[in-house]
Amino acid sequence: MKQLLLFILSLTLVQTVSAQDTFTNPIFPGDHADPSIIRDKDDYYIVHSSFDYYPGLLIWHSKDMVNWEPVTHALTKNVGSVWAPDLVKYDNKYYIYFPVSNTNYVVWANNINGPWSDPIDLKVGSIDPGHVVDEKGNRYLYFSAGDYVPLSKDGLSVTGPAKHVYDGWAIPREWSIECFCMEGPKILKKGDYYYLTVAEGGTAGPATSHMVISARSKSPLGPWENSPYNPVLRTGSEDEKWWSKGHSTIIDDASGKWWMVFHGYENGHYNLGRQTLLQPIEWTKDGWFKNPDGIKTEAPIAKPKGKAIVAKTGLSDDFQQGALGKQWQFFKEYDTKRFSLDKSGLHIKAQGKSLHDSAPLSCIPQDHSYTVQVEATIEGNATASLILFYADRIHTGIGANAESIMATLRSWQFATEKNPVGKHIYLRLEKRGQMVNMFYSADNNKWTKIENSAEVSAFHHNVLSGFTSLRIGLSAVGEGNVTFKNFVYTPID
C-alpha cells in the first residue's frame, strides 16, 4: 500500500511539474491580430493591429513569450485604421511601421516606454510593411505584393521607387482558400541567408485559407528560393481548434531556441477575432525551418525559458486610478478633453445621436463566456450603455436614460421599458456561449432581466467584414454626461 501511495504521489508531482513547464495557446486571448515581435537581449516586445481604436499600437513586454504586461500605446493621433504593424529595433532606436488607408506611417522612440513620435507619413502605398537592414546598413521596407522600397538611413523616409522581387509560393488550385493574398512579409538574417516569411491564402474565409510560407536568399533583395517545406504551417481541416493560422514572425529566444508567433481564429468563436499563438520551429541540416513533428497548436507545448512576469492584465477597472487602464481604447477618436477621472469615477461627455457615432470606449474580452457590469450615473439628456460592439456596423447591449431602459439589437436601439431606477443605475451583460442576456439594477443586489436577448455568433469578419472582433463597450450618447465606475469583468467557466 505504501509503495502504491508513493507511486501515485510521484505521478502527481510529474504532472504538476509538466503543467508548470508547458503552456497552451493562445498567448494573447481575444482580438490580437498580426503580431510583430522582437527580442531585445532577454526581453521580448510585441505589438498588434489596433484598427480604428485609439490610443493605438499597444506594446507588450515579456520575459518568456508566454506571460505579458502592457507597456504603452505608441500612437495617440488618429490617422485611420491601423493594420499589420512591424516593430523594429535598429541602431538603439525603436520603430513601428504600419499601413493606414493608402499610405504607410512610422513612429519612433529612443526608449520602448516612450515618448513615441507623432506618426510620419512615408507617402508610399501597399500594406503590411516589413523592415530589413543589409550588412552595409542599408534599410528597406517590404510590402505584401512582394515589392520593396529603399529607406533613408534614419528610416523615416522613402528614397526610391518600389521594385518587385518576389511572387510567393503557388498554392495548389484544389485547396480551399479565400484568395492568394500574399501579405505580412517579415525578414530575418540567420547564417548566410535572409529568410522571408509571408502569409498566403487569405486571413479569413475557409478554415484552411491562411498559411505560413517561407523563402530564402543570400541578399535581402532576392532572388528568393521557396522552401521545400511550404506551407510551413497551415490549418489542415475545419475539425481543428485553430483556423486560418498565418501571419507569422520568426524569432529566437534568449537560450537559442526558435519560435514562430502567429495568429488564428478559434473554431466556434470567430467573434473573438484573431488570437496570438506561439509554437516552436526547428532548423533542418540544409538550412530551412519547419514545424517539428508532434507539435500541435492546440496541445500543451514546452515553455520558452525565462522568468514569468506576474502582471495585472485583467479587464476590471474601478476608474479611480487617475488614468485610463491600458486595456481601454476609444473607437475612432481619442479626445482627452472629452473625459476625466477622479475619485467618483470616469466622466465622459455624451455625444452623437447613436452608439456608433458616440466613440464608445472599449476593451477586448478574453473568454468565451463572461459577465460584465458597470455602475453609471446619468446627467442631462444622455443615454449610458453597456454594449458588445463590432465596429460601427453592428452592436448589441443594454442602456438607460432618465426615462427608459434601452435595448440594442444589431444596432437597432429602442426603449424596452420605463426606467424604474432613475439616473443612478447598474447595467449588466451575461454572455454564455453566443447568447447574451441583459440586466439592470438599482443597488447591485437585485437584478432585473429585460425581455430582450441577443445571439451574436455572426458578429465577425466572415459575415460583416472589417477584420475586427466583438468588444465590450461603454457609451455615452446625446447631451449631458455619464459617470462610469466599478466596471467588473468575470469569466464564466
HUURKA-V440389 format. One record per run of one state. SS is the DSSP state (hx for helix, st for strand, lp for the rest). FROM is the first residue (numbers start at 0). TO is the last residue. If there is no record, write none. Layout:
ss=SS from=FROM to=TO
ss=SS from=FROM to=TO
//
This chain:
ss=lp from=0 to=0
ss=hx from=1 to=19
ss=lp from=20 to=20
ss=st from=21 to=22
ss=lp from=23 to=26
ss=st from=27 to=27
ss=lp from=28 to=34
ss=st from=35 to=39
ss=lp from=40 to=41
ss=st from=42 to=46
ss=lp from=47 to=49
ss=st from=50 to=50
ss=lp from=51 to=51
ss=st from=52 to=53
ss=lp from=54 to=54
ss=st from=55 to=61
ss=lp from=62 to=66
ss=st from=67 to=74
ss=lp from=75 to=80
ss=st from=81 to=89
ss=lp from=90 to=91
ss=st from=92 to=99
ss=lp from=100 to=101
ss=st from=102 to=108
ss=lp from=109 to=118
ss=st from=119 to=120
ss=lp from=121 to=128
ss=st from=129 to=132
ss=lp from=133 to=137
ss=st from=138 to=141
ss=lp from=142 to=145
ss=st from=146 to=150
ss=lp from=151 to=156
ss=st from=157 to=157
ss=lp from=158 to=161
ss=st from=162 to=163
ss=lp from=164 to=181
ss=st from=182 to=189
ss=lp from=190 to=191
ss=st from=192 to=199
ss=lp from=200 to=209
ss=st from=210 to=216
ss=lp from=217 to=223
ss=st from=224 to=225
ss=lp from=226 to=231
ss=st from=232 to=233
ss=lp from=234 to=240
ss=st from=241 to=251
ss=lp from=252 to=256
ss=st from=257 to=265
ss=lp from=266 to=268
ss=hx from=269 to=271
ss=lp from=272 to=273
ss=st from=274 to=279
ss=lp from=280 to=280
ss=st from=281 to=282
ss=lp from=283 to=287
ss=st from=288 to=289
ss=lp from=290 to=299
ss=st from=300 to=301
ss=lp from=302 to=315
ss=st from=316 to=316
ss=lp from=317 to=327
ss=st from=328 to=330
ss=lp from=331 to=337
ss=st from=338 to=341
ss=lp from=342 to=343
ss=st from=344 to=348
ss=lp from=349 to=353
ss=hx from=354 to=356
ss=lp from=357 to=359
ss=st from=360 to=362
ss=lp from=363 to=368
ss=st from=369 to=378
ss=lp from=379 to=380
ss=st from=381 to=389
ss=lp from=390 to=392
ss=st from=393 to=399
ss=lp from=400 to=402
ss=st from=403 to=408
ss=lp from=409 to=410
ss=st from=411 to=417
ss=lp from=418 to=422
ss=st from=423 to=431
ss=lp from=432 to=433
ss=st from=434 to=440
ss=lp from=441 to=445
ss=st from=446 to=454
ss=lp from=455 to=459
ss=hx from=460 to=463
ss=lp from=464 to=469
ss=st from=470 to=477
ss=lp from=478 to=479
ss=st from=480 to=490
ss=lp from=491 to=492
//
